[in-house]
Amino acid sequence: MKENMVEVRVGLHEESSVELEIFTRQLLALRIMGQSERARTSLLTRAQAVRLRAALDELIAELCPTTPAESAAEEATRLRAA
């Protein structure tokens, strides 16, 4: 995987992925890929990426953890970010 790229496996069986990659130091490339298909790449400015992060934070706060291990992992991530 590239140095400036993050891949997150998604889906109930982690069969798809979301990739985020720095694209020309001013833009963030967002790619969503399924098993054999790929959606169009979206390029986000820094301000758009910040709005996306805020929207995700807002929606994630409404979700209930599905397992105790997931709760512990989220708490550890939250403490590292603080």
Secondary structure as UniProt FT lines:
FT   TURN            3..4
FT   STRAND          5..10
FT   TURN            12..13
FT   STRAND          16..23
FT   TURN            24..26
FT   STRAND          27..33
FT   STRAND          42..45
FT   HELIX           46..62
FT   HELIX           68..81
//
